[in-house]
Amino acid sequence: MRAHRLRRVQEAFSSLPSRYLGAEEDYHAIVQVRLADLGRSWEIELRPDRCKVHTSPSRRPDVVIGTDAATWLALREGRLSGLDAFSSRRLWARGDLDRAVSFEGYFRLPDDRPPLLRMHDVRVRGARISSLTAGSGAEHAILIHGLGGTKSSFYETVAALTPDYTVHAIDLPGFGSSSKPIRAPYDAPFFARHVLRFMDTLAIDRAHLVGNSMGGRVSLEVALTAPSRVRTLALLAPSMAWMRGREWTPLVRLLRPELAALPHALSSDAVRRRFWSMIARPERVDPAMGDIASDEFLRTYRSRPARIAFYAAARNIYLEKPHGPGGFWTRLEGLEPPALFVWGSEDRLVSARFSRHVGAILPDAPQVVLAECGHVPQVELPERTHELLRRFIESRGAEADAAGLSAAGA
């Protein structure tokens, strides 16, 4: 039995060069695949125009992917996507997470079928946006991460929504694998413009937007400035303009984000502690997630432009004007697309008490407070959160489309 399984695995690896779709210019990656149940590892070298497979890894890899023989064969045969395997804890990765996830997108499936997902750069005016795209539904969903996060915080959400939608998990400019323009303002209008440019480039007329934390604030900005482009909004612990604790505003205005360009130490332990502080019940989450989040953050934070982007975005969140002409809460009254707000009862960053203010301004917007949940519900309570998303998008999206048709007919 083991010999038969090993033979099938070796055939799958040997077929990779003939199934290789090629990579972007200047791309070079060493991927090591470890199959624990066989006690074997393979090394795959990817360049723009060729793929080489080595049975005896000898170089330091950019990423290590670990799984078992059955899962590896299911991935190669298109019976399972890497995100599904990752979500079900049948696959792990270390190193550059984007390269790990993008790996399967470089190879055709049997019968000349396209890969189940792809990682690609979308070039828009003023930036390059990295996107993980999966699914083939007629409707599009765009997933937008929070401050300091990347599209990896939505990997399980991509897997949950792809049966019905074409899903794009993006890195906002300044974060993850997207470009990081030094002089960008990194405020909500800036991010919203680039989300709309992303949609324009991919010819997406309207989309469902799902945003966590700062990504929720960006989703709201898109809906407030271009409501006709948004089918629904699902806002997971969205950043909202502060109404209290603003006594430090004069000092924060003086602290320029360019100061972050100076090199400074940030330990992986500190980043891990920050990640776990956003989780109310750590026992719910795979312990490896802290290491993955820490590695992913530090990989980009070592870059000077990434540090500037991070501090500029954080500064803008704190300084946003809450009331008066142009104030966030004043503008929120004019929100048109249907919106779902999901809060965590034990969120230390964005208090669920914001639900009272949202309820006063948007009484028809459904709100859910998840008990014993922190700041990233799609990570801590994925099944509950994704069920809420699917039900809301399906029901309120249909209502919005019907309303749009009625208005057009009138």
N, C-alpha and C positions, 0 to 999 in steps of 0.2 A: 504493500500500500504506500509506504513512504517513498519507495523507488519510483512508483508511478506518479505520485504527486510531484516529486522532484523533476521528473522528466517533463511534465506539463509546464512547470514553472520555468525551466530552462528554455523551453520552446517559446514561452511568452516573452522572455527577455531577449532571445535571439531575433524575435520578429520586430523589436522596437525600431531599429534603423530603417527598415522598409516602410514602417508606418509613420515615420517622423514627418511632421508638417513644416518644420523649419521654425526659426526664431527671428526676432528683430535684429537689426544690424548691431554688431559689437556685443551681442549676448554671449556669455560664457558661464556655464554652471557645472559643478560637479555634484551629482546627487548620489548618495549612497542609500541603497534599499536593504534593510535587514529583515529577514524572515526568521523570527525566533523559533518557530516550531521545527524548522529545518536546520537551524544553526548555521545559516549561510548568509553571505552578503554579496551584493553586486554593486558595481560602480558604473554610473551612466554619465557620460560627458556630452553636454549639449552645446553646440555652436550654431551660428545662423543657418548654415547649410548642411550640417551633418550631425549624426548622433553615433557615439561609440559606446559599446557595452563591454565592460571588463569583469571577469569572474573573480578576480583577486584585487580588491580595493587597495590602492597604494598611495593615494593622495589625500590631503585634508579636504573633506567635502564642504560645500557651501551649505548643504542641508542634509540631514539624515532622516529618512522615513522608515518607521518600524511598523510591521504588521505581521500577519501570518499568511501561509501559502493560499488558503482558501479565499481570504479577502483580496490578496493580490491578483488572483486569477479572476475574481468577480470584477475588479476594477478594470483589468485589461480587456475583459469581454463586454464591458458596458452594462453589466447587471447591477452595478453599484457605483455611485460617485464617491470621490474622495471626501466630500463634505459629509455624506451619509456615514461613511466609515469613521470619520473623525467624530461626528456627533454621537455615534453609538460606541465610542471608545474602542473601536477595532483597529484604529490607526493612530500613531503618534508621530510628531515631527519635532526636530530640534534644528536651530539655525535660522536661516532666512525663511520665514513662514510663507511669504509670497511665492518664493520659488518652490516650496513644497506643494502648495495648493495648485500652482500653475502647471506643475509637471504633467498631469494627465491631459491638460489642454493642448499639449504639443504632439499628440499622437492620435491618428485615426483609429476608430474601433473596427472590429471585424465587419465584413460586408461593406467596407468603405463608408461607414457611418461617421459623422462628425463627433468630436468629444462631447461629453455631457456638460462640460463647463469650460470657460476660458478666462485667463487673466490677460487683460490688454490695456494699452495706454490710449486714451482718447485725447487728442490734441484740440484744444479750444483756444480762443483768443486770450492770450496772456498766461496760459498755464497748460500743463499736461496732467490729466486726471487718470489715476490708475483705478481700474474697475475689475471686479470679479463678476462675470455675467453667466447666468445659468438659466435653463428653462426655455420654453418656446411658446408661451402663452401669448394671446393677442394683446392682453393688457400688461403694462409695465409697472414694476414696483422698484423704487430707488431707496436704498437703505443708507442712512447717514449717521456716522459715528459721533461720539462725544469728544470733549477736550482731552488731548493726550492719547486718544484711542485711534484705532484704524478700522478698516473694513473687517478685520478678523473678529471683532466683537459681534459681528452679525453672521458668522459662518453658519451657525445652526438655524438662523432665521432664513437664510438663503435656501437651505435644504427643506425647511418647512413650507416655503411658498412656491418653490419651483414646479410642483405638480400642476399648478394652475396659472402661473404668471411667468413672464420673463423678468428675472430679478437681477438688479445691478447693485452690488455693494461697493461703494466708492470710498476712496481716500480723498478727503477735502484737500485743496491746495494748502501746502504747508505741513501736511501730515503724511505718515506712511510712505508709500512709494510714489506719491504725486510730487510734482515740482514745487519748489519753495521760493517764490519770488521775494527778494529781500525787502523791497519797498512797498509791499502790499499792506493794506490796512488791517486785514484779518478780522473784520467785524461781520455782523450778520448780513448786511447788504452785499459785501464783497463775496461771501460764500454763496449767497443766493444767486447772484449773477452767474457764478460759475456752474452752479447746478443747472440753471436754465441754458447756459451755453452747452453743457454736456448733453442735455435733452435735444437741443437744436442739432448738434453734430450727428447724433444717432437717429434723427428724424422721429423723436418721441413727442407726439403732440400733447398728450396728457399722461400723468403718472400718479400712482399711489405713492405717497411719501411716508417713510417710517424713519423717525429720528429719535436717537437717545441723547439725553443731556444737551450739550451744545448742538448736536445734530437735530434735536427737536426744535430748538430756537431757529436754526437755519431753515428747517421745513416750514415753520410758521412764516418766516420772512418771504420765502418763495410764494406761499399762499396769499400773503398780504399784498405783494407787489404784482403777482401774475396769477390771480385766482382761476382763470380759465385753463391754466396748464395743470391744475391739481384735481385729481378725482377725489381722493380722501387723504386725511392726515391721521397717522397713528403716532402719538407723541409719548415716548417712554421716559418718564422723569425729566421732562424738558426744562432746560435753563430758562428762567423767567427773570425779568428785571427786578432787582432788589428794591424793596420798599423800606426796609429797615437796615440798620448796620451800615449806613452810608457815610458815617462820620470820617472815614479815611479817604473820601473822594479827593480832597485837595492833594494829599500826599501821593495817592496812586497816580494822579495826573502827572506828577513830577517824575515818577519812576518810568523812564523810557524803556520800551522792550529791547532796544538795541544794547542795553547793558548785558542782556543774556548772551550776547555774542562772545563775552569773555569766557574762556574755558573754566569750568568748575566741575568738581567731582560730584557724582550722584551714584550711590551704590545700588546694586541690584537688590539688596535687602530692603533698602528704603522704598524702592519701587514696588516690591512685592507686598510690603506692609500697606502701602497706599492702595494697591489692588484689593487686598483682603478687607480693608476698611470700608469698601463699597459693597461688600457682601454681608448680609445680615446673618445668614446661617451657613458658615463655610463648609459644613459637612455635606451640603447639597451639591457642591461643585468639585469636580475632579481636582485633586491637589496639584496636578501638573499645570493647571490653568494659570496659577500664579507665576510659575517659571516662564510659561509661554508669553504671558502679558508683559512681564519684566524684560525678557529678551527682546520682544518686539519694540517696546518703548525705547530702550536704551540703544537699539540698533540705529534708530533715526535721531535720537536726542544728542548723540555725539556730534551731529552736524550743526554747524553754526546757524545756517538758515532755519533749521528745524527748531532750535532753541528760541530764536527770535519769534517765529510763528507761534509757538506755544505761549510765550509770555504776552505777546500782543493780543492773542485771542482771549487769554484769561483776564487781561486788563480791560478789554472791551466789555466782557461779560459783567464785570463789577461796575464799570462806569456807565452802563446804559441808563438813559433817562427813563424813569418809570411813568411820570405823568406830564400833563401839559401838552401843547402842540408838538406832535412828533414823538411823544412818549410811548413806550411799549404798551402799557395797559390802556392808554387812550386809543391806540391803533387797533388793539385786539378786538375792540367792540365791532369793528368792521369785517371780521373774519367771515368769509363766505363758504369755502369748502367744508364739508362735514368733517368733524375732528373728534377723535377719541383720545382721552388723556388717561394714562396709566401711571399711578404713583406707587412708591414703596413705603409702607408704614414706618420702616426703620431706616429710611434714606437719610444719611447724615449730610449730604451735599445739597439736595433739593427737597425741602420739606414737603410732605404730603399736605401740610396746611395751605399750600398754594391752591389746593382744590377749592377752597372756600371762595377765593377771589375769582378763580376761573368760573365757578358756578354762578357768581353774581353777574358776571359780564356775558357769559355764554350759557344761559340756563338750559339750552337744548342739547348741549354737547355732552355725550355720555362720559362718565368718569368712573374709574375703578381704582380702589386702593387695595393693593395686594398685601395681605397680612404677612408679617415677618419677612419682609423683602427689602433689599437695599436699593442701590442706585442703578443697577443694570439688570432689570427683570428678565430680559431675553437670555441672559447667562444664568441667573440664579433660579428662575422659575420658567424655563423655556417652554414646557408643554402648556402650562396655563397661559403664558403670554402669547404664544403662537396661536392658540385656539381663539383668544380674544381678537387677535389681528385678523385671522381668516374670517371669522363671523362678521366683524365690523366692515372689512373691505368688501365682502360679498354683498352684504345687505345695504349699507349706505352708499357704496359705489353704484349699485343699480338704481337707487333712489336719485342720486345726483345725475346719472345719465338720463333718467326719465324727466327730471326737472329741466335739464338742458334742452331736451327735445321739445318739451312743451313751450319753453321760452322761444326757441327757434321758430316753432310753428306760429306763435303769436305775432 
